[in-house]
Amino acid sequence: MTSPARREHGAAVSLAPARGPRRLLLPLAIGASGLVLAVLVQLVFDPFRTHIPLCVLNHLTGLECPGCGAIRAVHALLAGDPLLALRNNAPVTVAVPLVGIGMAVWAGRRARGLRTDLMPSRTVLLVLVGLLAVFTVLRNLPQFWFLAPISLVGG
């Protein structure tokens, strides 16, 4: 079986997707950019000691959104403390390795010339949004104080 081809100016042109190491550039650039940004944040400041009010919802209402504590969680992961990362933002702590695995799968498939649909199904997206909504409500209830991020600012 041969790959599909079309004729252009008398010469056959392959319609099969390109393959090879050049196709790794995009996933590697995205992954490297994310890692460099995380390491720069790690080197520039300690989010446990320096308060930077990034969350508008938290600033205006005092409520913790699902992203509150994400920088602290990534900081703790890079410092090698996964339990502290889970304590600050469990969804981000779980998502970081899953995104890394997804990037590796994407890069491997791209290098072999295979297409990869990067968007999950609608059902998966709805389940994830539902889990984040439940997490957000729970982390703002006094009974689930352990889901709220911690800060050592002023302590």
Number of C-alpha atoms within 10 A of each C-alpha: 3 6 8 10 12 11 9 8 7 7 9 11 12 13 10 12 11 14 14 11 12 10 17 18 13 12 18 14 11 12 17 12 12 12 13 12 12 15 14 11 15 18 10 8 13 14 21 17 12 12 13 9 9 11 15 11 12 13 11 8 8 11 18 20 19 19 16 22 26 20 21 23 27 26 24 23 17 15 12 11 13 18 13 20 26 23 18 26 25 21 18 21 21 13 11 14 11 12 13 12 12 13 17 16 14 18 22 17 16 23 19 15 15 14 11 11 7 9 8 8 9 9 9 11 12 11 11 13 12 12 12 16 13 12 19 19 14 17 20 17 13 10 9 12 12 15 21 24 21 16 15 10 10 8 5
